[in-house]
Amino acid sequence: MTYQNFLDSQTQHETPAGLSPLLEALWYAGRDEWHKAHAIAEQHEDAPLFDWLHAFLHRQQGDADNAAYWYRRAARPEFDGSLRHEWQEMVKTQLPD
C-alpha cells in the first residue's frame, strides 16, 4: 500500500486488509475514531512509534499535559504544526509516497 492508497482508504467503512497495528490505529485516528485508535495505542505502550501516536491522540483530544507526557515517552519533541500535518508525518514513516 502506498501513502496515497492509505489516504484514499479513509473514505471506506472498514480498515483495509493487512494493515499493521500502527497503520490500523492511524487509519482510525485519521477518521476521528479516537477511542479505537487509543485502544490500539494502549496495547503497544513502550514502543516509540505507538507512544508518539498516543501523544498525538491526547493532543487531538486537547489534553496538552498528557500529550507532553507521551511525547517524552516517545523521545520526541512536541509537534509544532497542525494535527493533520502530524498525522501525515506519522503515516509517512510507515508508507512510501
Stockholm file with secondary structure:
# STOCKHOLM 1.0

chainA/1-97         MTYQNFLDSQTQHETPAGLSPLLEALWYAGRDEWHKAHAIAEQHEDAPLFDWLHAFLHRQQGDADNAAYWYRRAARPEFDGSLRHEWQEMVKTQLPD
#=GR chainA/1-97 SS CCHHHHHHHTTSSSCCTTCCHHHHHHHHHHTTCHHHHHHHHHHTTTSHHHHHHHHHHHHHHTCHHHHHHHHHHTTCCCCCSCHHHHHHHHHHTTSCC
#=GC SS_cons        CCHHHHHHHTTSSSCCTTCCHHHHHHHHHHTTCHHHHHHHHHHTTTSHHHHHHHHHHHHHHTCHHHHHHHHHHTTCCCCCSCHHHHHHHHHHTTSCC
//
